[in-house]
Amino acid sequence: MGKSRTKRFKRPQFSPTGDCQSELAAAENGTEREEDDGPAAELLEKLQHPSAEVRECACAGLARLVQQRPALPDLARRDAVRRLGPLLLDPSLAVRETAAGALRNLSACGGFEVCDDMVTKDIMTPLVALLRECSAGLDSNEMSPQEEKDQNRNSVVENIANEAVNVLWNVCECSSRAVSIFNKEGCLEIVMKFLSRFSTNVDLAISVAYCLQTVTEDNPELLKSFSAAALHVLESAALCPVSSMEYTLLRTLVAGTIWNLRDIIPSKSQAEIINAILKILSEVLEMDAGKVVIQMKEVETQRLKTAAEAEELLEHANGDGLIEDDEMEESPPKRRVRRKTFISDLLPPTNRELREAGALLVAQQTALETIVNMCCTEDPSDDEWEEELSSSDESEAFLENSLGEGGGQLLSPLCLSHEIHAALTNFLIPRKVFEKTAFPNSIAVDICSRNPTWKPLLRKMNTVQWRALVCLQSLVSLLEVEHLGGAPALQALAQHLSTLLFSQPDLAQHSDFLEAISSALRALLQTMASKNISQCMTPDQLMTLCRAGIQSGNVGVRVNVVSIAGIAGSVLAKEDGTLETLKTMGCFLLEVATKDPSLVVAGEALDALFDVFADGKEAERASVQIHLLSTLKEFQPVFKMKIRKEGRGKYSPDQLCVLDNVRMNLRRFVAYQETVEKRLTT
């Protein structure tokens, strides 16, 4: 019931290991020597060291330290941002790269407050300057002999640019001031130049694509800056050959960016662009991520086995050579030649197979988010609803921007244009989304569970399922029944969702999943009720869901289950032999309306009561037996007082408007119930 924006939720963070371990260990041991001058103080002091290698190691140490949340206040107190910022323009390229890596981690781990503070402390000035130098550096072929010997300069500059773009992406996602600076400083031209190198550096291109998705969202000023050349770069990236899953991810991200640019695309080209976007998204969703995970793990196992065998042969060969040459026994041990340390030295060895599997899962997640955005338009007040009703840290990782948490549908469905409608159906998007709502492949789950390095993919697989449920909700709300496969398909879908729901043990503990599936089920049941299609959930299943959901700390879950009870109850009220079920539902809804701490949930429960007990002989009998009238009459002044006391401080104007409507409807409903009760008792 909310918009799924193309924003990242959680991503693997940079974790330096390797050549600077001794430096980091010494810094960490500093806490034992002197608590006031812990690792933060020591590392920040070394940022001013005359030796570039010491500065580099200090930056790497900070990159690791910022991932420890308790360290963040100390770093803020010691003005880490202002001390790291100048190092983005350090004479040493290695220091620039590690300083950017430290700021990237700080911005990713610190969240909105830290990013906003970084902008306040003027991180954008050195950051934009660094990006400009990187852009100029990619055009320059002037290299010193030493730099030529160490590493190709363009490769080094691209690595620095990648870190810097990630910092830019993070701060722009969290700060409107950063986006404004992005616009004014002409950063678009710089990042488009980086994106144009997608054929040789997909990592940099992916970082730019993420950044572009962020800065092009609701940014009319920036859209005016897109030249024909910039649009051509986007088109080339979107149509690039898929030689790996990373290119699949790149194409998906670029497709989402192109959708953000729809307002500057000529109307005569809209249909072509929409078809191109949905073709890319359809191809991504067609892939079986579970099978890819299994295949990639098999490839990794074989690669490691081959590498181990080769290493063993090499050791035997070296051993024989040493035995034959007595003089070598007296020579000092050989040291591996160490090139100048760059950020890649500080990262774990690249696991190509893991990256491939992860890239596909993120691509599918992004594809589903983009489809939701194509189906929905956002009300101006959506952000207020989301801010007021954000309910838990756990749900923030996935549902902060995916599911609205207020009463009613926060997204206004578009009267879908013919182009979008046709493309959705032509590319079989509903079927492909439906397939992604299933639980992840059990073999793939087992593989990832047993391998620590692959375990993060479990979250990604679950996220794809949750996104698919959100996307399904949008499609069910917007498409006609015949385009969803007709009544039998909707009934099968309802049965599928019920199976998913009740096969999950400890239902109330899975907040993300419960909000996603309850939103999808709510939309589906609403559509089925409006078309007089018989429901598939039994009353017992319904009440099990409602009782589990109402215990959730997530406001969105509680709103959804209350609404589901209202939808199902209004259908049952018109049938015979449903008295006991209606009494159970009525008692449940009354308890929620009078006891839930959120006025939004209470208002939804009252609306549900109005729907369930508005008509029908069984409903009238049930209302009298559960003392509906007396309870609501007693609650009426309490509800009015709560709106007056809590409303202005806790709820947005739109929410207050909805609650005021509920208050007026409550007065009318009480009057109606008085006539019902009088008629039945006389």
C-alpha positions as CSV (number, residue, x, y, z in Angstrom):
1,M,0.0,0.0,0.0
2,G,2.9,2.3,-0.6
3,K,5.5,3.2,-3.2
4,S,8.6,1.1,-3.5
5,R,11.2,3.5,-4.5
6,T,14.5,2.5,-6.1
7,K,16.6,2.9,-3.0
8,R,19.0,0.5,-1.5
9,F,18.2,-0.9,1.9
10,K,21.2,-2.8,3.1
11,R,24.3,-3.5,1.1
12,P,27.6,-5.2,1.8
13,Q,29.9,-2.7,3.6
14,F,33.5,-2.1,2.9
15,S,35.6,-4.1,5.4
16,P,39.3,-3.6,5.2
17,T,41.6,-6.5,5.9
18,G,45.1,-7.3,4.9
19,D,48.3,-5.2,4.8
20,C,47.1,-2.8,7.5
21,Q,46.1,-5.4,10.0
22,S,49.0,-4.6,12.3
23,E,48.3,-0.9,12.2
24,L,44.6,-1.6,13.0
25,A,45.5,-4.0,15.8
26,A,47.8,-1.4,17.3
27,A,45.1,1.2,17.1
28,E,42.5,-1.1,18.7
29,N,45.0,-2.0,21.5
30,G,45.2,1.6,22.2
31,T,41.9,1.4,24.0
32,E,43.5,-0.8,26.6
33,R,46.4,1.6,27.1
34,E,44.4,4.8,27.4
35,E,40.7,4.8,27.1
36,D,40.4,8.5,26.4
37,D,42.7,8.2,23.3
38,G,41.1,5.2,21.7
39,P,41.5,4.0,18.1
40,A,39.5,7.0,16.8
41,A,41.9,9.6,18.3
42,E,45.0,7.7,17.2
43,L,43.8,7.1,13.6
44,L,42.6,10.7,13.2
45,E,45.9,12.0,14.4
46,K,47.8,9.8,11.8
47,L,45.8,11.4,9.0
48,Q,48.2,14.4,9.3
49,H,51.4,12.1,9.2
50,P,54.0,13.1,6.6
51,S,54.2,9.6,5.3
52,A,51.5,8.8,2.7
53,E,51.5,5.1,3.7
54,V,50.7,6.0,7.3
55,R,47.9,8.3,6.2
56,E,46.6,5.5,3.9
57,C,46.6,3.0,6.7
58,A,44.9,5.4,9.0
59,C,42.1,6.0,6.5
60,A,41.7,2.2,6.1
61,G,41.5,1.9,9.9
62,L,38.8,4.5,10.0
63,A,36.9,2.7,7.2
64,R,36.8,-0.3,9.5
65,L,36.1,1.6,12.7
66,V,33.0,3.5,11.3
67,Q,31.2,0.2,10.9
68,Q,31.1,-0.1,14.7
69,R,28.1,2.0,15.6
70,P,29.3,2.9,19.1
71,A,32.3,4.6,17.5
72,L,30.2,7.0,15.4
73,P,29.5,9.6,18.2
74,D,33.2,9.7,19.1
75,L,34.2,10.3,15.5
76,A,31.6,13.0,15.2
77,R,32.9,14.7,18.3
78,R,36.5,14.6,17.0
79,D,35.3,16.1,13.7
80,A,36.3,13.1,11.5
81,V,34.5,14.5,8.4
82,R,36.5,17.7,8.4
83,R,39.7,15.8,8.9
84,L,39.0,13.2,6.2
85,G,37.7,15.7,3.6
86,P,41.0,17.3,2.7
87,L,42.5,13.9,2.1
88,L,40.2,13.4,-0.9
89,L,42.6,15.8,-2.6
90,D,45.8,14.3,-1.1
91,P,48.9,14.2,-3.4
92,S,48.9,10.4,-3.0
93,L,46.3,8.6,-5.1
94,A,46.3,5.7,-2.6
95,V,45.4,8.1,0.2
96,R,42.6,9.6,-1.9
97,E,41.1,6.2,-2.5
98,T,41.2,5.0,1.1
99,A,39.9,8.4,2.4
100,A,37.0,8.1,0.0
101,G,36.4,4.5,1.2
102,A,36.3,5.7,4.8
103,L,33.8,8.4,3.9
104,R,31.8,5.9,1.9
105,N,31.5,3.6,4.9
106,L,30.7,6.5,7.3
107,S,27.9,7.7,5.0
108,A,26.5,4.2,4.5
109,C,26.7,3.2,8.2
110,G,25.8,6.5,9.8
111,G,22.4,7.0,8.0
112,F,20.5,10.2,7.5
113,E,21.8,12.2,10.4
114,V,25.5,11.5,9.6
115,C,25.0,12.2,5.9
116,D,23.3,15.5,6.6
117,D,26.1,16.4,9.1
118,M,28.6,15.5,6.3
119,V,26.9,18.0,4.0
120,T,26.8,20.6,6.8
121,K,30.5,20.2,7.3
122,D,31.1,20.9,3.6
123,I,32.1,17.4,2.4
124,M,30.6,18.3,-1.0
125,T,33.4,20.8,-1.8
126,P,36.3,18.4,-1.8
127,L,34.1,15.6,-3.1
128,V,33.0,17.5,-6.2
129,A,36.6,18.7,-6.7
130,L,37.8,15.1,-6.5
131,L,35.2,13.9,-9.0
132,R,36.3,16.7,-11.4
133,E,39.9,15.6,-11.0
134,C,39.0,12.0,-11.7
135,S,37.1,13.1,-14.8
136,A,40.1,15.1,-16.0
137,G,42.4,12.3,-15.0
138,L,40.6,9.8,-17.2
139,D,41.5,12.0,-20.2
140,S,45.1,12.4,-19.3
141,N,47.7,9.9,-20.3
142,E,50.5,11.6,-18.4
143,M,52.1,9.2,-16.0
144,S,55.3,9.2,-14.0
145,P,57.5,6.1,-14.6
146,Q,56.8,5.0,-11.0
147,E,53.0,5.2,-11.5
148,E,53.4,3.4,-14.8
149,K,55.3,0.7,-13.0
150,D,52.8,0.4,-10.1
151,Q,49.5,0.4,-11.9
152,N,47.7,1.8,-14.9
153,R,46.7,5.3,-13.9
154,N,43.3,5.1,-15.5
155,S,42.5,2.0,-13.4
156,V,43.5,3.8,-10.2
157,V,41.5,6.9,-11.1
158,E,38.5,4.7,-11.8
159,N,38.8,3.1,-8.4
160,I,38.9,6.5,-6.7
161,A,36.0,7.6,-8.8
162,N,34.0,4.6,-7.8
163,E,34.5,5.3,-4.1
164,A,33.7,9.0,-4.6
165,V,30.5,8.3,-6.5
166,N,29.4,6.0,-3.7
167,V,29.9,8.8,-1.2
168,L,28.0,11.1,-3.5
169,W,25.2,8.6,-3.9
170,N,24.9,8.1,-0.1
171,V,24.7,11.8,0.8
172,C,22.3,12.7,-2.1
173,E,20.0,9.9,-1.0
174,C,19.9,11.4,2.5
175,S,20.2,15.2,2.0
176,S,18.2,17.5,-0.3
177,R,21.0,20.0,0.1
178,A,23.5,17.5,-1.4
179,V,21.1,17.0,-4.4
180,S,20.9,20.8,-4.8
181,I,24.7,21.0,-4.9
182,F,24.8,18.1,-7.4
183,N,22.5,20.2,-9.6
184,K,24.4,23.5,-9.3
185,E,27.9,22.1,-9.6
186,G,27.2,20.2,-12.8
187,C,27.9,16.8,-11.4
188,L,25.6,15.2,-14.0
189,E,28.2,15.7,-16.8
190,I,30.9,14.2,-14.6
191,V,29.0,11.0,-13.6
192,M,27.7,10.5,-17.2
193,K,31.3,10.5,-18.3
194,F,32.0,7.7,-15.8
195,L,28.9,5.8,-16.9
196,S,30.1,5.9,-20.5
197,R,33.0,3.6,-19.5
198,F,30.5,0.8,-18.7
199,S,32.1,-1.6,-21.2
200,T,35.4,-1.6,-19.4
201,N,34.4,-0.8,-15.8
202,V,31.0,-2.2,-14.8
203,D,31.5,-1.6,-11.1
204,L,31.9,2.1,-11.6
205,A,29.0,2.2,-14.0
206,I,26.7,0.4,-11.5
207,S,27.7,2.9,-8.8
208,V,26.8,5.8,-11.1
209,A,23.5,4.1,-12.1
210,Y,22.5,3.9,-8.4
211,C,23.4,7.6,-7.9
212,L,21.5,8.6,-11.0
213,Q,18.4,6.8,-9.8
214,T,18.6,8.8,-6.6
215,V,19.2,12.2,-8.0
216,T,16.7,12.0,-10.9
217,E,13.8,11.2,-8.7
218,D,11.5,14.2,-8.3
219,N,14.2,16.6,-9.5
220,P,12.8,18.7,-12.4
221,E,15.8,21.1,-12.3
222,L,18.2,18.3,-13.1
223,L,16.1,16.8,-15.8
224,K,16.6,20.0,-17.8
225,S,20.3,19.4,-17.8
226,F,20.1,16.1,-19.6
227,S,21.6,16.6,-23.1
228,A,21.1,14.4,-26.1
229,A,24.6,13.0,-25.5
230,A,23.7,12.1,-21.9
231,L,20.5,10.4,-23.1
232,H,22.6,8.5,-25.7
233,V,24.9,7.2,-22.9
234,L,21.9,5.9,-21.0
235,E,20.5,4.3,-24.1
236,S,23.9,2.6,-24.8
237,A,24.1,1.3,-21.2
238,A,20.5,0.0,-21.3
239,L,21.2,-1.9,-24.5
240,C,24.7,-3.2,-23.6
241,P,25.4,-6.9,-24.2
242,V,24.8,-9.0,-21.1
243,S,28.1,-10.8,-20.5
244,S,27.6,-11.1,-16.8
245,M,24.9,-10.7,-14.1
246,E,26.6,-7.4,-13.2
247,Y,25.6,-6.1,-16.6
248,T,22.1,-7.4,-16.0
249,L,22.1,-5.2,-12.8
250,L,23.4,-2.2,-14.7
251,R,20.7,-2.5,-17.4
252,T,18.0,-2.8,-14.7
253,L,19.3,0.3,-12.9
254,V,19.5,2.3,-16.1
255,A,16.0,1.3,-17.0
256,G,14.8,2.7,-13.7
257,T,16.7,5.9,-14.3
258,I,15.1,6.3,-17.8
259,W,11.7,5.9,-16.2
260,N,12.5,8.8,-13.9
261,L,13.3,10.9,-17.0
262,R,9.9,10.2,-18.6
263,D,8.8,13.9,-18.4
264,I,11.5,15.0,-20.8
265,I,10.9,12.2,-23.3
266,P,8.8,13.3,-26.3
267,S,5.3,11.9,-26.2
268,K,5.8,10.2,-29.6
269,S,8.6,8.2,-28.1
270,Q,6.8,7.2,-24.8
271,A,5.4,3.9,-26.1
272,E,8.8,2.8,-27.4
273,I,10.6,3.8,-24.2
274,I,8.0,2.0,-22.0
275,N,8.3,-1.1,-24.0
276,A,12.1,-1.0,-23.9
277,I,12.1,-0.5,-20.1
278,L,9.6,-3.4,-19.5
279,K,11.4,-5.7,-21.9
280,I,14.6,-5.3,-19.7
281,L,12.6,-5.8,-16.5
282,S,10.8,-8.8,-18.0
283,E,14.1,-10.5,-19.0
284,V,15.5,-10.0,-15.5
285,L,12.5,-11.5,-13.8
286,E,12.5,-14.4,-16.3
287,M,15.7,-15.7,-14.7
288,D,15.6,-18.3,-12.0
289,A,17.7,-16.8,-9.2
290,G,17.6,-20.0,-7.1
291,K,19.2,-22.1,-10.0
292,V,21.8,-19.4,-10.6
293,V,22.8,-19.5,-6.9
294,I,23.2,-23.3,-7.1
295,Q,25.2,-23.1,-10.4
296,M,27.5,-20.3,-9.1
297,K,28.2,-22.2,-5.9
298,E,29.2,-25.3,-8.0
299,V,31.4,-23.1,-10.2
300,E,33.1,-21.7,-7.1
301,T,33.6,-25.1,-5.6
302,Q,35.3,-26.3,-8.7
303,R,37.4,-23.2,-9.0
304,L,38.7,-23.4,-5.5
305,K,39.4,-27.1,-5.9
306,T,41.4,-26.4,-9.1
307,A,43.3,-23.6,-7.5
308,A,44.2,-25.7,-4.4
309,E,45.5,-28.5,-6.7
310,A,47.6,-26.0,-8.7
311,E,49.0,-24.5,-5.5
312,E,49.9,-27.9,-4.2
313,L,51.8,-28.7,-7.4
314,L,53.6,-25.4,-7.3
315,E,54.7,-26.0,-3.7
316,H,56.1,-29.4,-4.6
317,A,57.9,-27.8,-7.6
318,N,59.4,-25.1,-5.4
319,G,60.4,-27.6,-2.7
320,D,62.3,-29.7,-5.2
321,G,64.1,-26.6,-6.5
322,L,65.2,-25.6,-3.0
323,I,66.6,-29.0,-2.2
324,E,68.7,-29.1,-5.3
325,D,70.3,-25.7,-4.6
326,D,72.2,-25.7,-1.3
327,E,73.1,-22.1,-1.5
328,M,69.4,-21.0,-1.5
329,E,69.1,-22.4,2.0
330,E,71.5,-19.7,3.2
331,S,69.8,-16.9,1.4
332,P,67.2,-14.8,3.3
333,P,63.6,-15.8,2.9
334,K,62.0,-14.4,-0.3
335,R,59.5,-11.6,0.2
336,R,56.7,-11.1,-2.2
337,V,57.1,-7.9,-4.1
338,R,54.4,-5.5,-2.8
339,R,53.0,-2.9,-5.0
340,K,51.7,0.4,-3.6
341,T,48.7,-0.2,-1.5
342,F,45.3,0.7,-2.9
343,I,41.9,0.1,-1.6
344,S,41.7,-3.3,-3.4
345,D,44.5,-4.5,-1.1
346,L,42.2,-3.9,1.8
347,L,39.3,-5.9,0.5
348,P,38.8,-9.6,0.7
349,P,39.6,-11.5,-2.6
350,T,36.9,-11.1,-5.1
351,N,34.5,-13.9,-5.2
352,R,33.3,-13.7,-8.7
353,E,30.5,-16.3,-8.4
354,L,29.1,-14.7,-5.2
355,R,29.1,-11.3,-6.9
356,E,27.3,-12.8,-9.9
357,A,24.5,-14.4,-7.8
358,G,24.2,-11.3,-5.7
359,A,24.0,-9.0,-8.7
360,L,21.1,-11.0,-10.2
361,L,19.1,-10.9,-6.9
362,V,19.6,-7.1,-6.6
363,A,18.6,-6.7,-10.3
364,Q,15.4,-8.6,-9.7
365,Q,14.7,-6.5,-6.6
366,T,15.2,-3.3,-8.5
367,A,13.1,-4.5,-11.4
368,L,10.1,-5.2,-9.1
369,E,10.5,-1.8,-7.5
370,T,10.6,-0.1,-10.9
371,I,7.4,-1.9,-11.9
372,V,5.6,-0.6,-8.8
373,N,6.8,2.9,-9.6
374,M,5.5,2.6,-13.1
375,C,2.1,1.6,-11.8
376,C,1.7,4.2,-9.1
377,T,1.7,7.9,-8.6
378,E,2.7,9.5,-5.3
379,D,0.5,11.8,-3.3
380,P,2.3,14.9,-2.1
381,S,1.8,13.8,1.5
382,D,3.2,10.3,1.2
383,D,6.5,11.2,2.7
384,E,4.7,12.6,5.8
385,W,2.7,9.4,6.2
386,E,5.9,7.3,5.9
387,E,7.8,9.5,8.4
388,E,5.0,9.5,11.0
389,L,4.3,5.9,10.7
390,S,7.7,4.3,10.4
391,S,7.4,1.5,12.9
392,S,10.6,-0.6,13.4
393,D,14.2,-0.8,12.6
394,E,13.7,-4.2,11.1
395,S,11.0,-3.1,8.7
396,E,13.1,0.0,7.8
397,A,15.7,-2.2,6.0
398,F,13.0,-3.3,3.6
399,L,9.7,-1.5,3.9
400,E,10.6,2.0,4.9
401,N,10.0,3.1,1.3
402,S,8.2,0.1,0.0
403,L,5.0,-0.1,2.0
404,G,2.9,2.9,3.3
405,E,1.9,2.6,6.9
406,G,-1.3,4.6,7.1
407,G,-4.9,3.9,6.6
408,G,-6.3,3.5,3.2
409,Q,-4.3,3.3,0.0
410,L,-1.7,5.9,0.0
411,L,-0.9,5.6,-3.6
412,S,-3.4,6.8,-6.1
413,P,-3.6,4.3,-8.9
414,L,-3.0,5.8,-12.3
415,C,-5.6,5.3,-14.9
416,L,-2.9,3.2,-16.6
417,S,-1.9,4.5,-20.0
418,H,-2.5,2.2,-22.9
419,E,1.2,2.0,-23.4
420,I,2.0,0.8,-19.8
421,H,-1.0,-1.5,-19.7
422,A,-0.1,-3.1,-23.0
423,A,3.5,-3.6,-22.1
424,L,2.7,-5.1,-18.7
425,T,0.5,-7.7,-20.3
426,N,2.6,-8.3,-23.5
427,F,5.7,-9.0,-21.4
428,L,3.7,-11.3,-19.1
429,I,4.7,-9.2,-16.1
430,P,1.8,-10.4,-13.8
431,R,2.8,-14.0,-14.2
432,K,6.5,-13.3,-13.6
433,V,5.8,-11.3,-10.5
434,F,3.5,-14.0,-9.2
435,E,6.3,-16.6,-9.6
436,K,8.7,-14.4,-7.6
437,T,6.3,-14.4,-4.6
438,A,7.1,-18.1,-3.9
439,F,9.5,-18.9,-1.1
440,P,13.2,-19.1,-2.3
441,N,14.6,-22.3,-3.7
442,S,15.1,-24.6,-0.7
443,I,18.4,-26.0,-2.1
444,A,19.8,-22.5,-2.7
445,V,18.7,-21.5,0.9
446,D,20.5,-24.6,2.3
447,I,23.7,-23.8,0.3
448,C,23.7,-20.2,1.6
449,S,22.9,-21.2,5.1
450,R,25.9,-23.6,5.3
451,N,28.4,-21.2,3.8
452,P,29.2,-18.0,5.8
453,T,30.3,-16.0,2.8
454,W,27.1,-16.8,0.9
455,K,24.8,-16.3,3.9
456,P,24.1,-12.6,3.0
457,L,22.2,-13.9,-0.1
458,L,19.5,-15.3,2.1
459,R,18.4,-11.7,2.9
460,K,18.5,-10.8,-0.8
461,M,16.4,-13.8,-1.7
462,N,13.8,-13.0,0.9
463,T,13.8,-9.3,-0.3
464,V,13.0,-10.4,-3.8
465,Q,10.0,-12.3,-2.5
466,W,8.8,-9.3,-0.4
467,R,9.2,-6.9,-3.3
468,A,7.2,-9.3,-5.5
469,L,4.4,-9.3,-3.0
470,V,4.4,-5.4,-3.0
471,C,4.4,-5.5,-6.8
472,L,1.6,-8.0,-6.9
473,Q,-0.4,-5.7,-4.7
474,S,0.0,-2.9,-7.2
475,L,-0.9,-5.1,-10.2
476,V,-4.0,-6.5,-8.5
477,S,-5.2,-3.1,-7.7
478,L,-4.7,-1.7,-11.1
479,L,-5.3,-4.3,-13.8
480,E,-8.7,-5.7,-14.8
481,V,-9.5,-9.2,-13.6
482,E,-9.3,-10.6,-17.1
483,H,-5.8,-9.3,-17.5
484,L,-4.9,-11.1,-14.3
485,G,-6.2,-14.4,-15.6
486,G,-9.9,-14.1,-14.6
487,A,-11.7,-15.2,-11.4
488,P,-10.1,-18.7,-11.3
489,A,-6.6,-17.1,-11.4
490,L,-7.5,-14.8,-8.5
491,Q,-8.8,-17.6,-6.4
492,A,-5.7,-19.6,-7.1
493,L,-3.6,-16.6,-6.1
494,A,-5.6,-16.2,-2.9
495,Q,-4.9,-19.8,-2.1
496,H,-1.2,-19.4,-2.9
497,L,-0.9,-16.4,-0.6
498,S,-2.8,-18.2,2.2
499,T,-0.4,-21.2,1.8
500,L,2.6,-18.9,2.0
501,L,1.2,-17.1,5.0
502,F,0.3,-20.1,7.1
503,S,3.5,-22.1,6.2
504,Q,5.6,-19.4,8.0
505,P,6.2,-20.4,11.6
506,D,6.1,-17.7,14.2
507,L,4.1,-15.5,11.9
508,A,4.1,-12.4,14.1
509,Q,7.9,-12.4,14.3
510,H,8.4,-11.9,10.6
511,S,7.5,-8.3,10.3
512,D,8.8,-7.6,6.8
513,F,7.2,-10.7,5.3
514,L,3.9,-10.1,7.2
515,E,3.6,-6.6,6.0
516,A,4.3,-7.5,2.4
517,I,2.0,-10.4,2.2
518,S,-0.8,-8.7,4.2
519,S,-0.7,-5.8,1.8
520,A,-0.9,-8.1,-1.2
521,L,-3.7,-10.1,0.4
522,R,-5.6,-7.0,1.3
523,A,-5.6,-5.7,-2.3
524,L,-6.5,-9.2,-3.7
525,L,-9.4,-9.7,-1.3
526,Q,-10.7,-6.1,-2.0
527,T,-10.6,-6.8,-5.8
528,M,-12.3,-10.2,-5.3
529,A,-15.0,-8.7,-3.1
530,S,-15.7,-5.9,-5.6
531,K,-16.2,-8.5,-8.4
532,N,-18.2,-10.9,-6.2
533,I,-15.6,-13.6,-6.5
534,S,-15.8,-16.1,-3.6
535,Q,-13.0,-15.8,-1.0
536,C,-10.7,-18.7,-0.3
537,M,-9.6,-18.1,3.3
538,T,-11.6,-19.9,6.0
539,P,-12.8,-17.8,9.0
540,D,-10.3,-19.7,11.2
541,Q,-7.5,-18.8,8.9
542,L,-8.7,-15.2,8.8
543,M,-8.8,-14.8,12.5
544,T,-5.4,-16.5,12.9
545,L,-3.9,-13.9,10.6
546,C,-5.7,-11.1,12.3
547,R,-4.6,-12.1,15.8
548,A,-1.0,-12.6,14.7
549,G,-0.9,-9.4,12.8
550,I,-2.4,-7.2,15.4
551,Q,0.5,-8.1,17.8
552,S,3.0,-6.6,15.3
553,G,4.8,-3.5,16.3
554,N,4.6,-2.5,12.6
555,V,1.6,-0.1,12.1
556,G,1.3,-1.1,8.5
557,V,0.8,-4.8,9.4
558,R,-1.9,-3.8,11.9
559,V,-3.7,-1.6,9.4
560,N,-3.6,-4.3,6.8
561,V,-5.1,-7.1,9.0
562,V,-7.8,-4.9,10.3
563,S,-8.7,-3.9,6.7
564,I,-8.7,-7.6,5.7
565,A,-11.1,-8.4,8.6
566,G,-13.4,-5.6,7.3
567,I,-13.3,-6.8,3.7
568,A,-14.0,-10.5,4.6
569,G,-16.6,-9.5,7.2
570,S,-18.5,-7.4,4.8
571,V,-18.8,-10.4,2.5
572,L,-19.8,-12.8,5.3
573,A,-22.4,-10.3,6.5
574,K,-24.5,-11.0,3.4
575,E,-24.4,-14.8,3.8
576,D,-26.5,-17.0,6.1
577,G,-25.1,-19.0,9.0
578,T,-22.2,-16.6,9.7
579,L,-23.5,-15.2,13.1
580,E,-20.7,-16.7,15.3
581,T,-17.9,-15.6,12.8
582,L,-19.3,-12.1,12.7
583,K,-19.5,-11.9,16.4
584,T,-15.8,-13.0,16.7
585,M,-14.8,-10.4,14.1
586,G,-16.8,-7.7,15.7
587,C,-15.2,-8.3,19.1
588,F,-11.8,-8.3,17.5
589,L,-12.4,-5.0,15.7
590,L,-13.9,-3.4,18.7
591,E,-10.9,-4.3,20.8
592,V,-8.5,-2.9,18.2
593,A,-10.6,0.3,17.8
594,T,-10.6,1.0,21.5
595,K,-7.2,-0.2,22.6
596,D,-4.7,0.2,19.8
597,P,-2.2,3.0,20.6
598,S,-2.2,4.3,17.0
599,L,-5.2,6.4,16.0
600,V,-4.6,5.4,12.3
601,V,-5.1,1.7,13.3
602,A,-8.1,2.6,15.5
603,G,-9.6,4.6,12.6
604,E,-9.1,1.7,10.2
605,A,-10.8,-0.7,12.8
606,L,-13.8,1.7,13.0
607,D,-14.0,1.8,9.2
608,A,-14.0,-2.0,9.2
609,L,-16.8,-2.1,11.7
610,F,-18.9,0.2,9.6
611,D,-18.4,-2.1,6.6
612,V,-19.1,-5.3,8.4
613,F,-22.2,-4.2,10.3
614,A,-23.7,-1.9,7.7
615,D,-26.1,-4.4,6.3
616,G,-27.4,-8.0,6.6
617,K,-29.6,-9.9,9.0
618,E,-26.7,-11.9,10.5
619,A,-24.7,-8.7,11.0
620,E,-27.6,-7.0,12.8
621,R,-28.1,-9.9,15.1
622,A,-24.3,-10.1,15.8
623,S,-24.1,-6.3,16.5
624,V,-26.8,-6.6,19.2
625,Q,-25.2,-9.7,20.8
626,I,-21.7,-8.1,21.1
627,H,-23.2,-4.8,22.4
628,L,-21.7,-2.9,19.5
629,L,-23.9,0.2,20.0
630,S,-23.1,0.7,23.7
631,T,-19.4,0.2,23.2
632,L,-19.2,2.6,20.4
633,K,-21.3,5.2,22.2
634,E,-19.0,5.0,25.1
635,F,-15.9,5.2,22.9
636,Q,-17.2,8.1,20.7
637,P,-16.1,11.0,23.0
638,V,-12.8,9.2,23.8
639,F,-12.0,9.0,20.1
640,K,-12.9,12.7,19.6
641,M,-10.7,13.7,22.5
642,K,-7.8,11.6,21.3
643,I,-7.9,13.2,17.9
644,R,-7.9,16.7,19.5
645,K,-5.1,15.9,22.0
646,E,-2.8,13.7,20.0
647,G,-3.6,14.7,16.4
648,R,-1.7,17.9,15.8
649,G,1.5,16.6,17.4
650,K,1.6,13.1,16.0
651,Y,-0.2,13.0,12.7
652,S,-0.1,14.8,9.3
653,P,-2.8,17.0,7.9
654,D,-4.0,14.2,5.6
655,Q,-4.2,11.7,8.4
656,L,-6.1,14.2,10.5
657,C,-8.5,14.7,7.6
658,V,-9.1,10.9,7.4
659,L,-9.5,10.6,11.1
660,D,-12.0,13.5,11.1
661,N,-14.0,11.7,8.4
662,V,-14.0,8.5,10.6
663,R,-15.2,10.6,13.6
664,M,-18.2,11.9,11.6
665,N,-18.9,8.5,10.2
666,L,-18.9,7.1,13.7
667,R,-21.6,9.5,14.7
668,R,-23.7,8.5,11.8
669,F,-23.1,4.8,12.4
670,V,-24.1,5.1,16.0
671,A,-27.4,6.7,14.9
672,Y,-27.9,3.9,12.4
673,Q,-27.2,1.2,15.1
674,E,-29.7,2.8,17.4
675,T,-32.4,2.3,14.8
676,V,-31.3,-1.3,14.3
677,E,-31.2,-2.1,18.0
678,K,-34.6,-0.5,18.5
679,R,-36.1,-2.5,15.7
680,L,-34.6,-5.8,16.8
681,T,-35.5,-5.4,20.5
682,T,-39.1,-4.4,19.8
